[in-house]
């Protein structure tokens, strides 16, 4: 079955810097890759996603890139702000399956 | 638009007591439904998922069970809670790809 690895587990940056979180997946049949942001005590919120027929997707300060050959995808946050501090989870879903496989999460801390 | 509800928001229960958590979805039909548990500071553990009424798959063997008596209602139950059942319980729904989480129930077993 699918296995998703996420790195780093923690990431500390200064406000205004960029942050990159990377995930690798094992099942080449996976075709959908969402990213979730979870603030302390809150539910995970879907912030961006990408399908396997697209290499990159942007939404303001966040972007996701997908390399199908290498089976990895990354979340890029530019001009980080303190409110970006949260735990970020990546996930993948193989074609024909009904459930997401999540990474273990990255705790991002943005210092003012 | 779609909305997902969970209740209660918080719950404190003694070891050995029963549990019932409810989740309902509005604004969509025949959603896939999911129960996750998140221990403090940890990741998301999928407990159950359902693709239709009375169609439920269990991901981990444990003292929990799930039921889906109606299309947009998903219930998580236990006959006897363990200390290790403490955590943040999240219900989620999806129609095809995108998955959305409910507000969660924070359960403390004492």
Interface residues (C-beta under 8 A of the other chain):
Chain A: X32 X34 X42 X43 X44 X45 X46 X49 X51 X89 X93 X98 X99 X100 X102 X103 X104 X105
Chain B: X32 X34 X43 X44 X46 X49 X51 X90 X94 X97 X98 X99 X100 X101 X102 X103 X104
